[in-house]
Amino acid sequence: MIALAHRQSLAAIFALPLLLAALVLTGLIGALLADGVWDGIGAALIASPGVAVVWARVAAARRTAHAPSPGGRGLERPRAAGDRSCAKG
């Protein structure tokens, strides 16, 4: 089980999902009721959750790529027993 460093309020937990839902709903209504520019705006607003997911995954990958590993060896590949391909000397 993972221990949480601090507890978040319900408002903090649901703020971003509610914002994304409001953006998608605005995009759907705007694209259905208006034409022209609203079609493009609606498409962008409907795509906002996908953009948010990609942004979060890239940010998480960057955080883990720069974090030191528990063994202190960084991002090196683990060597098998007897592997001398990277041995010095």
C-alpha atoms as an extended CHARMM CRD file, in Angstrom:
* protein
*
        89  EXT
         1         1  MET       CA              0.0000000000        0.0000000000        0.0000000000  PROA      1               0.0000000000
         2         2  ILE       CA              1.2410000000        3.4930000000       -0.8320000000  PROA      2               0.0000000000
         3         3  ALA       CA              1.2420000000        6.0070000000        1.9940000000  PROA      3               0.0000000000
         4         4  LEU       CA              0.0420000000        9.4650000000        1.0190000000  PROA      4               0.0000000000
         5         5  ALA       CA              2.1680000000       12.4210000000        2.0830000000  PROA      5               0.0000000000
         6         6  HSD       CA             -0.8800000000       14.5920000000        2.7120000000  PROA      6               0.0000000000
         7         7  ARG       CA             -4.6310000000       14.4100000000        2.3010000000  PROA      7               0.0000000000
         8         8  GLN       CA             -6.3850000000       16.4790000000       -0.3360000000  PROA      8               0.0000000000
         9         9  SER       CA             -9.8420000000       17.9750000000       -0.0600000000  PROA      9               0.0000000000
        10        10  LEU       CA            -12.6130000000       16.8430000000       -2.3880000000  PROA      10              0.0000000000
        11        11  ALA       CA            -12.4510000000       20.2080000000       -4.1470000000  PROA      11              0.0000000000
        12        12  ALA       CA             -8.7470000000       19.6930000000       -4.8790000000  PROA      12              0.0000000000
        13        13  ILE       CA             -9.3290000000       16.1390000000       -6.1170000000  PROA      13              0.0000000000
        14        14  PHE       CA            -12.2450000000       16.9150000000       -8.4310000000  PROA      14              0.0000000000
        15        15  ALA       CA            -11.3210000000       20.4280000000       -9.6270000000  PROA      15              0.0000000000
        16        16  LEU       CA             -9.4630000000       19.3880000000      -12.7860000000  PROA      16              0.0000000000
        17        17  PRO       CA            -11.9050000000       16.6380000000      -13.8610000000  PROA      17              0.0000000000
        18        18  LEU       CA            -14.8310000000       19.0450000000      -13.4190000000  PROA      18              0.0000000000
        19        19  LEU       CA            -13.0030000000       21.7130000000      -15.4220000000  PROA      19              0.0000000000
        20        20  LEU       CA            -12.3350000000       19.2290000000      -18.2300000000  PROA      20              0.0000000000
        21        21  ALA       CA            -15.9810000000       18.1140000000      -18.1890000000  PROA      21              0.0000000000
        22        22  ALA       CA            -17.1190000000       21.7390000000      -18.4420000000  PROA      22              0.0000000000
        23        23  LEU       CA            -14.7510000000       22.3390000000      -21.3780000000  PROA      23              0.0000000000
        24        24  VAL       CA            -16.0130000000       19.2570000000      -23.2260000000  PROA      24              0.0000000000
        25        25  LEU       CA            -19.6530000000       20.1600000000      -22.5820000000  PROA      25              0.0000000000
        26        26  THR       CA            -19.0360000000       23.7190000000      -23.8110000000  PROA      26              0.0000000000
        27        27  GLY       CA            -17.3350000000       22.3350000000      -26.9130000000  PROA      27              0.0000000000
        28        28  LEU       CA            -20.1720000000       19.9230000000      -27.6440000000  PROA      28              0.0000000000
        29        29  ILE       CA            -22.8770000000       22.5350000000      -27.2410000000  PROA      29              0.0000000000
        30        30  GLY       CA            -20.9400000000       25.1710000000      -29.1790000000  PROA      30              0.0000000000
        31        31  ALA       CA            -20.1660000000       22.8280000000      -32.0740000000  PROA      31              0.0000000000
        32        32  LEU       CA            -23.7730000000       21.6000000000      -32.2670000000  PROA      32              0.0000000000
        33        33  LEU       CA            -25.4940000000       24.9810000000      -32.0580000000  PROA      33              0.0000000000
        34        34  ALA       CA            -23.1630000000       27.2110000000      -34.0850000000  PROA      34              0.0000000000
        35        35  ASP       CA            -21.1910000000       26.8750000000      -37.3010000000  PROA      35              0.0000000000
        36        36  GLY       CA            -17.9390000000       28.1960000000      -38.6290000000  PROA      36              0.0000000000
        37        37  VAL       CA            -15.4320000000       29.1490000000      -35.9760000000  PROA      37              0.0000000000
        38        38  TRP       CA            -17.3870000000       27.3200000000      -33.2630000000  PROA      38              0.0000000000
        39        39  ASP       CA            -16.7660000000       24.0070000000      -35.0210000000  PROA      39              0.0000000000
        40        40  GLY       CA            -13.0150000000       24.4710000000      -34.6010000000  PROA      40              0.0000000000
        41        41  ILE       CA            -13.3500000000       25.7750000000      -31.0480000000  PROA      41              0.0000000000
        42        42  GLY       CA            -15.6480000000       22.8760000000      -30.2100000000  PROA      42              0.0000000000
        43        43  ALA       CA            -13.1870000000       20.3370000000      -31.6120000000  PROA      43              0.0000000000
        44        44  ALA       CA            -10.3600000000       21.8790000000      -29.5880000000  PROA      44              0.0000000000
        45        45  LEU       CA            -12.4280000000       21.8640000000      -26.3960000000  PROA      45              0.0000000000
        46        46  ILE       CA            -13.5510000000       18.2690000000      -26.9550000000  PROA      46              0.0000000000
        47        47  ALA       CA             -9.8990000000       17.2560000000      -27.4280000000  PROA      47              0.0000000000
        48        48  SER       CA             -8.7960000000       18.9570000000      -24.1790000000  PROA      48              0.0000000000
        49        49  PRO       CA             -8.9690000000       15.8000000000      -21.9760000000  PROA      49              0.0000000000
        50        50  GLY       CA             -6.7400000000       13.9390000000      -24.4410000000  PROA      50              0.0000000000
        51        51  VAL       CA             -4.2640000000       16.8060000000      -24.4560000000  PROA      51              0.0000000000
        52        52  ALA       CA             -4.3070000000       16.8550000000      -20.6410000000  PROA      52              0.0000000000
        53        53  VAL       CA             -3.5680000000       13.1090000000      -20.4890000000  PROA      53              0.0000000000
        54        54  VAL       CA             -0.6570000000       13.3870000000      -22.9360000000  PROA      54              0.0000000000
        55        55  TRP       CA              0.7310000000       16.3730000000      -21.0260000000  PROA      55              0.0000000000
        56        56  ALA       CA              0.5050000000       14.4830000000      -17.7110000000  PROA      56              0.0000000000
        57        57  ARG       CA              2.1880000000       11.3690000000      -19.1540000000  PROA      57              0.0000000000
        58        58  VAL       CA              5.0560000000       13.4180000000      -20.6140000000  PROA      58              0.0000000000
        59        59  ALA       CA              5.5070000000       15.2930000000      -17.3280000000  PROA      59              0.0000000000
        60        60  ALA       CA              5.5280000000       12.0130000000      -15.3680000000  PROA      60              0.0000000000
        61        61  ALA       CA              8.0490000000       10.4770000000      -17.7640000000  PROA      61              0.0000000000
        62        62  ARG       CA             10.3330000000       13.4770000000      -17.3660000000  PROA      62              0.0000000000
        63        63  ARG       CA             10.0980000000       13.3000000000      -13.5750000000  PROA      63              0.0000000000
        64        64  THR       CA             10.9560000000        9.6000000000      -13.4740000000  PROA      64              0.0000000000
        65        65  ALA       CA             13.7310000000        9.9290000000      -16.0680000000  PROA      65              0.0000000000
        66        66  HSD       CA             15.5570000000       12.4990000000      -13.9620000000  PROA      66              0.0000000000
        67        67  ALA       CA             14.9660000000       10.8080000000      -10.6160000000  PROA      67              0.0000000000
        68        68  PRO       CA             17.7940000000        8.6440000000       -9.3050000000  PROA      68              0.0000000000
        69        69  SER       CA             17.0420000000        4.9620000000       -9.0840000000  PROA      69              0.0000000000
        70        70  PRO       CA             16.9580000000        3.2640000000       -5.6750000000  PROA      70              0.0000000000
        71        71  GLY       CA             20.1880000000        1.4430000000       -6.4900000000  PROA      71              0.0000000000
        72        72  GLY       CA             21.9620000000        4.6890000000       -7.3100000000  PROA      72              0.0000000000
        73        73  ARG       CA             22.9240000000        3.5320000000      -10.8060000000  PROA      73              0.0000000000
        74        74  GLY       CA             20.7010000000        5.9500000000      -12.7420000000  PROA      74              0.0000000000
        75        75  LEU       CA             19.1710000000        4.7530000000      -16.0010000000  PROA      75              0.0000000000
        76        76  GLU       CA             21.7680000000        2.1220000000      -16.8420000000  PROA      76              0.0000000000
        77        77  ARG       CA             20.5300000000       -1.2550000000      -17.9020000000  PROA      77              0.0000000000
        78        78  PRO       CA             20.9670000000       -4.0010000000      -15.3350000000  PROA      78              0.0000000000
        79        79  ARG       CA             23.8420000000       -6.3350000000      -16.1140000000  PROA      79              0.0000000000
        80        80  ALA       CA             23.4930000000      -10.0770000000      -16.0320000000  PROA      80              0.0000000000
        81        81  ALA       CA             25.8960000000      -12.1440000000      -13.9540000000  PROA      81              0.0000000000
        82        82  GLY       CA             29.1180000000      -12.5760000000      -15.8870000000  PROA      82              0.0000000000
        83        83  ASP       CA             28.3370000000       -9.8340000000      -18.4110000000  PROA      83              0.0000000000
        84        84  ARG       CA             31.6590000000       -8.2150000000      -19.3160000000  PROA      84              0.0000000000
        85        85  SER       CA             30.4320000000       -5.9910000000      -22.1690000000  PROA      85              0.0000000000
        86        86  CYS       CA             30.7310000000       -2.8500000000      -20.0600000000  PROA      86              0.0000000000
        87        87  ALA       CA             33.4730000000       -3.9740000000      -17.7130000000  PROA      87              0.0000000000
        88        88  LYS       CA             36.4990000000       -1.7250000000      -17.3270000000  PROA      88              0.0000000000
        89        89  GLY       CA             40.0060000000       -2.9990000000      -17.2180000000  PROA      89              0.0000000000
